[in-house]
Amino acid sequence: MDYDKNNEVYSKVVRAGKRTYFFDVKSTKGNDLYLTLTESKKKYIDGRETYQKHKIFLYKEDFDKFEDGLRDVLEKIAELNNSEEYSDASTVEDDHSSEVSFEDL
């Protein structure tokens, strides 16, 4: 596996308006792969250009669950965009099996 001294294996940059998203595949010392998702947004504070960044670390044991969750919400968005009869109240599903409490984190 080829990667640089910062353990980066692969990187993808997606520019979207005022935001830039970085998808970085990295390797641990034990050669396990993980993903960092970074959102960078340009802001001006007191006339100075700064960047606000938010980062998520996604580890291999969570890849499948993350992919399933992302696919599910993207499909729901597509479904709702194609439906003329939805309201904010009808978009919330009562699925307690995937409920997460902040105390669990």
C-alpha positions as a Markdown table, in Angstrom:
| # | Residue | x | y | z |
|---|---|---|---|---|
| 1 | Met | 0.0 | 0.0 | 0.0 |
| 2 | Asp | 1.5 | 3.3 | -1.1 |
| 3 | Tyr | 1.0 | 6.3 | 1.2 |
| 4 | Asp | 2.9 | 9.3 | 2.4 |
| 5 | Lys | 4.4 | 10.0 | 5.8 |
| 6 | Asn | 1.1 | 11.5 | 6.9 |
| 7 | Asn | -0.6 | 8.1 | 6.3 |
| 8 | Glu | -2.7 | 9.4 | 3.5 |
| 9 | Val | -3.7 | 6.7 | 1.0 |
| 10 | Tyr | -6.2 | 8.6 | -1.2 |
| 11 | Ser | -7.9 | 12.0 | -1.2 |
| 12 | Lys | -10.9 | 13.4 | -3.1 |
| 13 | Val | -11.8 | 17.1 | -3.0 |
| 14 | Val | -15.4 | 18.2 | -3.8 |
| 15 | Arg | -16.0 | 21.9 | -4.2 |
| 16 | Ala | -19.6 | 22.9 | -3.6 |
| 17 | Gly | -20.3 | 26.7 | -3.6 |
| 18 | Lys | -18.8 | 28.2 | -0.4 |
| 19 | Arg | -18.0 | 24.8 | 1.0 |
| 20 | Thr | -15.3 | 22.3 | 0.2 |
| 21 | Tyr | -15.5 | 18.7 | 1.2 |
| 22 | Phe | -12.4 | 16.5 | 1.7 |
| 23 | Phe | -12.7 | 12.7 | 1.6 |
| 24 | Asp | -9.3 | 11.4 | 2.9 |
| 25 | Val | -8.5 | 7.7 | 3.2 |
| 26 | Lys | -5.7 | 7.2 | 5.7 |
| 27 | Ser | -3.9 | 4.2 | 7.2 |
| 28 | Thr | -3.1 | 3.5 | 10.8 |
| 29 | Lys | 0.3 | 2.2 | 11.9 |
| 30 | Gly | -1.3 | -1.3 | 11.7 |
| 31 | Asn | -2.3 | -0.6 | 8.1 |
| 32 | Asp | -6.0 | -0.4 | 8.9 |
| 33 | Leu | -7.8 | 2.0 | 6.7 |
| 34 | Tyr | -10.1 | 4.8 | 7.9 |
| 35 | Leu | -11.9 | 7.8 | 6.4 |
| 36 | Thr | -11.9 | 11.4 | 7.4 |
| 37 | Leu | -14.6 | 13.6 | 6.1 |
| 38 | Thr | -13.9 | 17.3 | 6.4 |
| 39 | Glu | -16.2 | 20.2 | 5.6 |
| 40 | Ser | -14.4 | 23.5 | 5.1 |
| 41 | Lys | -16.3 | 26.8 | 4.8 |
| 42 | Lys | -14.8 | 30.1 | 4.0 |
| 43 | Lys | -15.8 | 32.9 | 6.4 |
| 44 | Tyr | -14.8 | 36.5 | 6.8 |
| 45 | Ile | -14.3 | 37.7 | 10.4 |
| 46 | Asp | -13.3 | 41.3 | 10.9 |
| 47 | Gly | -12.5 | 41.6 | 7.2 |
| 48 | Arg | -10.1 | 38.6 | 7.4 |
| 49 | Glu | -10.6 | 35.4 | 5.5 |
| 50 | Thr | -10.8 | 32.3 | 7.7 |
| 51 | Tyr | -11.9 | 28.7 | 7.3 |
| 52 | Gln | -14.3 | 27.0 | 9.6 |
| 53 | Lys | -13.7 | 23.2 | 9.5 |
| 54 | His | -15.7 | 20.3 | 10.8 |
| 55 | Lys | -14.2 | 16.8 | 10.7 |
| 56 | Ile | -15.6 | 13.3 | 11.1 |
| 57 | Phe | -13.5 | 10.2 | 11.5 |
| 58 | Leu | -15.1 | 7.0 | 10.1 |
| 59 | Tyr | -13.5 | 3.7 | 11.0 |
| 60 | Lys | -13.7 | 0.4 | 9.1 |
| 61 | Glu | -16.1 | -1.3 | 11.5 |
| 62 | Asp | -18.6 | 1.5 | 10.8 |
| 63 | Phe | -18.3 | 1.7 | 7.0 |
| 64 | Asp | -21.3 | -0.6 | 6.2 |
| 65 | Lys | -23.6 | 1.1 | 8.7 |
| 66 | Phe | -22.6 | 4.6 | 7.5 |
| 67 | Glu | -23.1 | 3.6 | 3.9 |
| 68 | Asp | -26.5 | 2.1 | 4.7 |
| 69 | Gly | -27.6 | 5.2 | 6.6 |
| 70 | Leu | -26.4 | 7.6 | 3.9 |
| 71 | Arg | -28.1 | 5.5 | 1.2 |
| 72 | Asp | -31.3 | 5.5 | 3.1 |
| 73 | Val | -31.5 | 9.2 | 3.7 |
| 74 | Leu | -30.5 | 10.0 | 0.1 |
| 75 | Glu | -33.2 | 7.7 | -1.2 |
| 76 | Lys | -35.7 | 9.3 | 1.2 |
| 77 | Ile | -34.7 | 12.8 | -0.1 |
| 78 | Ala | -35.2 | 11.6 | -3.7 |
| 79 | Glu | -38.6 | 10.1 | -2.8 |
| 80 | Leu | -39.7 | 13.3 | -1.0 |
| 81 | Asn | -38.5 | 15.5 | -3.9 |
| 82 | Asn | -40.7 | 13.4 | -6.2 |
| 83 | Ser | -43.7 | 13.6 | -3.9 |
| 84 | Glu | -46.0 | 16.6 | -3.9 |
| 85 | Glu | -47.8 | 15.5 | -0.7 |
| 86 | Tyr | -45.3 | 15.7 | 2.2 |
| 87 | Ser | -45.0 | 17.9 | 5.2 |
| 88 | Asp | -42.3 | 18.2 | 7.8 |
| 89 | Ala | -44.3 | 16.1 | 10.2 |
| 90 | Ser | -44.7 | 13.2 | 7.7 |
| 91 | Thr | -40.9 | 12.9 | 7.1 |
| 92 | Val | -40.0 | 11.7 | 10.5 |
| 93 | Glu | -40.2 | 8.0 | 10.9 |
| 94 | Asp | -40.9 | 6.3 | 14.2 |
| 95 | Asp | -38.0 | 3.8 | 14.1 |
| 96 | His | -36.8 | 3.3 | 17.6 |
| 97 | Ser | -34.3 | 0.6 | 16.5 |
| 98 | Ser | -31.9 | 3.2 | 15.2 |
| 99 | Glu | -32.4 | 5.8 | 17.9 |
| 100 | Val | -29.2 | 7.2 | 19.3 |
| 101 | Ser | -28.9 | 9.2 | 22.5 |
| 102 | Phe | -26.2 | 11.8 | 23.0 |
| 103 | Glu | -25.5 | 10.0 | 26.3 |
| 104 | Asp | -24.4 | 7.0 | 24.2 |
| 105 | Leu | -21.7 | 8.9 | 22.5 |
